[in-house]
Amino acid sequence: MVKCYDVIVAGSGSAGMAAAVRALHLGFSVLVLEKEQQWGGTSAASGGGVWIPNHGMKADGDSHEKAMTYLKAVSNGAVREDRLAAFVDNGSKMVSFLDEVGVRLHVLEGYPDYFPDAPGAHAGRALFPYEVDGASVGESAYTMREAPIRGKLFNRYSFGLDEAFALATKARGWRVIVGKMLWRYWSDLGWRKKTSRDRRLTMGSGLMGALRRAFDRMGGEMWMGTGLVGLHEEGGRVTGVEVERYGHRFRVEARHGVVIAAGGFEWNQEMRDRYFTLPTPAHWATTPERANDGKATLAGQEIGADVEFMETGWYIPSMIMPTIGVPNTAMTHQMSFDHGRPHSVCVNRNGERFVKETIAYDQFGLAMIEDNRKTGSSSVIWHVFDDQFREKYSSGGFMLKALMPDSKVPVHWWDHFIYRADTLGDLAAKIDVDGAALVKTVERMNEYARTGIDKEFGRGSDDYDRFFADQRVKPNGCIGTIEKGPFYAVPIVLGDMGTKGGLKADAQARVLNTNGVPIGGLYAAGNASGAITGNCYPGAGGTIGPAMTFGFIAANTIAALAANSR
Ligand SMILES: Cc1cc2nc3c(=O)[nH]c(=O)nc-3n(C[C@H](O)[C@H](O)[C@H](O)COP(=O)(O)OP(=O)(O)OC[C@H]3O[C@@H](n4cnc5c(N)ncnc54)[C@H](O)[C@@H]3O)c2cc1C
């Protein structure tokens, strides 16, 4: 017998779960399909930032007009205005709704937008989830996607954002923070007997844990290990889906709508090669391995859906390092903010800088593409730093000395994954970069470190830079001398945290066909849909904020159309 639900959602990430919880709240029966054996998607492994302009959580001077001005400026006219307006109008409603169902967010004071000098920019739009007790999520907590290696201390202990910042820079009190984490974890004997996973759900796992708790309480159904592979249409309207589980295919019907929230196509090499401006290997993606393979997007295209912004990803400079204790595996680690820390510089193969290293990650990635287009020397670039950097900071997975002293680095990594030499000239020779140019670049950086002024790119000159600056480094908290050997270099690849392109949807999250007409019964949200900010990352939480808002909008649209048809 073919099963039937009011609403079927493909994908259990933030977009899918926001749509599912809203649809349940509106009285629909809901089935979430999750292709993998863990639910939560990249969202559960993420920092959990949710960018919502004019969120209304406090009177802080933001407004609808200001938000629209900013979005229009940074998305460069590439996004339809009604879609931008739908995001701004519904973002605050979505946040209030989440609060009502126990998914609580807070403002991170002062967190600047990623284009702090653009018109309409405003600090404080990034919201973050409160920590959630895993026990309150019940057994569903055990099967949630986990944070990547660097998202937990020693790959075990969860931390919140403040703790992450303190640990990343060895800020005052970092040892006390570590002590508290260890105590909290090991003293929780009851939980320890059940699982080695940390009971503290922070950042992305806090967000998804709270969503799942609401979903389970409202009676939502989720099938894991079951992927959407096709869409059924009747009379031009989507009425069901074809799914695959352990190689077996079958059909499930949807009375009111199918929401495609199955993430992007970053693990589909063929699609990357076909669409990306600068094709890169799929394993440079930093999202859960092989999960988001674009099959749901392809299913939409098969029934005539249009796509947009397929040429680009949500970029994040990354480095590749073997996984200690797991033979023959290497992992792509996000550099996060490391490439802009003092006592370091980023150079292309010509030994030259090409970007302000402190710029937000997506803009850094786009700058790599642009420099590679001009010079052919930036598909992989180098993070060069000295021993002062090693003392205080990490370079992607290559953690600071206190956590990973040189003596603990496996011998076969040196000069393969991480390069080290006593002089800059020797280092340049090892990494095949023009030595004279590298020495000159470093000399200039040392001059800027002393004067506090980066004459080339203005490192440390805007609110975003200052927010992440190391206040202990003077006169410019973003620049420190690179002069104390040994010197190190780590190759940085054009990593991504998903793709920006997907099914083209309208302001009501309805998927459009290639003639611009909505396909009945089909909706899209999150990375499965074309980014609502086009080729730009507007601020911290700039993918999850819109993803959840359009998931929420999709459920509202389904409810409105169902009411009309009664
Ligand atoms: C380490 C890290 C930190 C990040 N931090 C942030 C942050 O703080 N804020 C922010 O905004 N962004 C962040 N990002 C990016 C962000 O996590 C993603 O852009 C976002 O989670 C995408 O949400 P989604 O719901 O569209 O997709 P996902 O969360 O990836 O969920 C998609 C789900 O669909 C499933 N799926 C795929 N195909 C099918 C199919 N055919 N049928 C059924 N299921 C399918 C997948 O297995 C997956 O579970 C981060 C990314 C990473 C890697």
The ligand as a Tripos MOL2 file, in Angstrom:
@<TRIPOS>MOLECULE
LIG
   53    58     1     0     0
SMALL
NO_CHARGES

@<TRIPOS>ATOM
      1 C1         31.6870   23.3660    9.8630 C.3       1 LIG1
      2 C2         30.6190   24.2340    9.2480 C.ar      1 LIG1
      3 C3         30.1730   25.3380    9.9470 C.ar      1 LIG1
      4 C4         29.1490   26.1270    9.3880 C.ar      1 LIG1
      5 N1         28.6540   27.1510   10.1340 N.ar      1 LIG1
      6 C5         27.6170   27.8630    9.6590 C.ar      1 LIG1
      7 C6         26.9750   28.8320   10.4660 C.ar      1 LIG1
      8 O1         27.3070   29.0370   11.6360 O.2       1 LIG1
      9 N2         25.9310   29.5260    9.9170 N.ar      1 LIG1
     10 C7         25.5110   29.3270    8.6280 C.ar      1 LIG1
     11 O2         24.5710   29.9920    8.1820 O.2       1 LIG1
     12 N3         26.0820   28.3860    7.8470 N.ar      1 LIG1
     13 C8         27.0940   27.6360    8.3470 C.ar      1 LIG1
     14 N4         27.6290   26.6380    7.5830 N.ar      1 LIG1
     15 C9         26.9840   26.3120    6.3030 C.3       1 LIG1
     16 C10        25.6480   25.6290    6.6370 C.3       1 LIG1
     17 O3         25.8500   24.6060    7.5820 O.3       1 LIG1
     18 C11        24.8970   25.0760    5.4250 C.3       1 LIG1
     19 O4         24.8890   26.0020    4.3870 O.3       1 LIG1
     20 C12        23.4440   24.7920    5.8540 C.3       1 LIG1
     21 O5         23.4640   23.9550    6.9820 O.3       1 LIG1
     22 C13        22.6170   24.1840    4.7510 C.3       1 LIG1
     23 O6         21.3610   23.8200    5.2950 O.3       1 LIG1
     24 P1         20.3690   22.9080    4.4570 P.3       1 LIG1
     25 O7         19.2360   22.6120    5.3640 O.co2     1 LIG1
     26 O8         20.1030   23.5490    3.1570 O.co2     1 LIG1
     27 O9         21.2240   21.6000    4.1490 O.3       1 LIG1
     28 P2         21.8540   20.5010    5.1120 P.3       1 LIG1
     29 O10        21.9190   20.9610    6.5230 O.co2     1 LIG1
     30 O11        23.1250   20.0640    4.4910 O.co2     1 LIG1
     31 O12        20.8050   19.3310    5.0790 O.3       1 LIG1
     32 C14        20.5210   18.6200    3.9010 C.3       1 LIG1
     33 C15        20.1470   17.2120    4.2810 C.3       1 LIG1
     34 O13        19.5630   16.5770    3.1440 O.3       1 LIG1
     35 C16        20.0210   15.2440    3.0730 C.3       1 LIG1
     36 N5         19.8450   14.7980    1.6900 N.ar      1 LIG1
     37 C17        20.6390   15.0260    0.6270 C.ar      1 LIG1
     38 N6         20.0900   14.4930   -0.4900 N.ar      1 LIG1
     39 C18        18.9270   13.9120   -0.1170 C.ar      1 LIG1
     40 C19        17.9070   13.2210   -0.8160 C.ar      1 LIG1
     41 N7         17.9850   13.0120   -2.1340 N.pl3     1 LIG1
     42 N8         16.8330   12.7680   -0.1170 N.ar      1 LIG1
     43 C20        16.7420   12.9750    1.2320 C.ar      1 LIG1
     44 N9         17.6990   13.6200    1.9450 N.ar      1 LIG1
     45 C21        18.7650   14.1080    1.2720 C.ar      1 LIG1
     46 C22        21.4420   15.3230    3.5410 C.3       1 LIG1
     47 O14        21.9350   14.0760    3.9510 O.3       1 LIG1
     48 C23        21.3270   16.3450    4.6730 C.3       1 LIG1
     49 O15        21.0500   15.6920    5.8910 O.3       1 LIG1
     50 C24        28.6340   25.8360    8.1100 C.ar      1 LIG1
     51 C25        29.1130   24.7350    7.4010 C.ar      1 LIG1
     52 C26        30.0850   23.9230    7.9620 C.ar      1 LIG1
     53 C27        30.5640   22.7250    7.2010 C.3       1 LIG1
@<TRIPOS>BOND
     1     1     2 1
     2     2     3 ar
     3     2    52 ar
     4     3     4 ar
     5     4     5 ar
     6     4    50 ar
     7     5     6 ar
     8     6     7 ar
     9     6    13 1
    10     7     8 2
    11     7     9 ar
    12     9    10 ar
    13    10    11 2
    14    10    12 ar
    15    12    13 ar
    16    13    14 ar
    17    14    15 1
    18    14    50 ar
    19    15    16 1
    20    16    17 1
    21    16    18 1
    22    18    19 1
    23    18    20 1
    24    20    21 1
    25    20    22 1
    26    22    23 1
    27    23    24 1
    28    24    25 2
    29    24    26 1
    30    24    27 1
    31    27    28 1
    32    28    29 2
    33    28    30 1
    34    28    31 1
    35    31    32 1
    36    32    33 1
    37    33    34 1
    38    33    48 1
    39    34    35 1
    40    35    36 1
    41    35    46 1
    42    36    37 ar
    43    36    45 ar
    44    37    38 ar
    45    38    39 ar
    46    39    40 ar
    47    39    45 ar
    48    40    41 1
    49    40    42 ar
    50    42    43 ar
    51    43    44 ar
    52    44    45 ar
    53    46    47 1
    54    46    48 1
    55    48    49 1
    56    50    51 ar
    57    51    52 ar
    58    52    53 1
@<TRIPOS>SUBSTRUCTURE
     1 LIG1         1 GROUP 0 **** ****
